[in-house]
Amino acid sequence: MRVKLKKDLKDMLRYTNEEHLMMSNVELRKRAASRRIYETMMEYHFKKETMRRRIAAALKIQTYYRMRFVKNTSFIKALKLAEFPRLYILKEQKPIFIKIVKNLMPLFEGKHGI
């Protein structure tokens, strides 16, 4: 009967998360050591996951920046505007400017041998 009561008491304490009240000193030391190991392990995994997320975020930012940079500079490189004096146009004027340049391209090719 006593063993059954002790077992029921341990179960009840485990259910209320106060099982340390029935532990011996050796068991308490083992529990404290295992808790310290577990917390260190969780801290390591948390740092590792945080670093993985930071690297992923940095890659997304870098990809977005490079994409925008290439998009904005490919037009300038294609027309070789960097070699000549700068020509600034508004974003809304870009399609019209491209049409004008395409229509004038035969004139430039004939005169300058481009």
Backbone hydrogen bonds, N-H to C=O, Kabsch-Sander energy under -0.5 kcal/mol:
donor,donor_aa,acceptor,acceptor_aa,energy
5,L,1,M,-2.2
6,K,2,R,-2.4
7,K,3,V,-2.4
8,D,4,K,-2.5
9,L,5,L,-2.6
10,K,6,K,-2.4
11,D,7,K,-2.3
12,M,8,D,-2.4
13,L,9,L,-2.6
14,R,10,K,-2.5
15,Y,11,D,-2.2
16,T,12,M,-1.9
17,N,14,R,-0.9
18,E,13,L,-3.3
21,L,18,E,-1.5
22,M,19,E,-1.4
23,M,20,H,-1.0
28,L,24,S,-2.3
29,R,25,N,-2.3
30,K,26,V,-2.4
31,R,27,E,-2.4
32,A,28,L,-2.5
33,A,29,R,-2.7
34,S,30,K,-2.7
35,R,31,R,-2.4
36,R,32,A,-2.2
37,I,33,A,-2.4
38,Y,34,S,-2.6
39,E,35,R,-2.7
40,T,36,R,-2.2
41,M,37,I,-2.4
42,M,38,Y,-2.6
43,E,39,E,-2.4
44,Y,40,T,-2.3
45,H,41,M,-2.3
46,F,42,M,-2.4
47,K,43,E,-2.4
48,K,44,Y,-2.5
49,E,45,H,-2.5
50,T,46,F,-2.4
51,M,47,K,-2.5
52,R,48,K,-2.2
53,R,49,E,-2.4
54,R,50,T,-2.3
55,I,51,M,-2.5
56,A,52,R,-2.3
57,A,53,R,-2.5
58,A,54,R,-2.7
59,L,55,I,-2.4
60,K,56,A,-2.0
61,I,57,A,-2.4
62,Q,58,A,-2.7
63,T,59,L,-2.7
64,Y,60,K,-2.5
65,Y,61,I,-2.7
66,R,62,Q,-2.8
67,M,63,T,-2.6
68,R,64,Y,-2.5
69,F,65,Y,-2.7
70,V,66,R,-2.8
71,K,67,M,-2.4
72,N,68,R,-2.4
73,T,69,F,-2.1
74,S,70,V,-2.2
75,F,71,K,-0.6
77,K,73,T,-2.7
78,A,74,S,-2.6
79,L,75,F,-1.7
80,K,77,K,-0.6
81,L,76,I,-2.3
82,A,76,I,-0.5
83,E,80,K,-0.7
84,F,80,K,-0.6
93,Q,90,L,-0.7
94,K,90,L,-0.6
94,K,91,K,-0.9
97,F,93,Q,-2.7
98,I,94,K,-2.3
99,K,95,P,-1.9
100,I,96,I,-2.4
101,V,97,F,-2.6
102,K,98,I,-2.6
103,N,99,K,-2.3
104,L,100,I,-2.0
105,M,101,V,-1.1
107,L,104,L,-0.6
108,F,104,L,-1.7
109,E,105,M,-2.4
110,G,106,P,-2.1
111,K,107,L,-2.2
112,H,108,F,-2.5
113,G,109,E,-1.2
114,I,108,F,-0.6
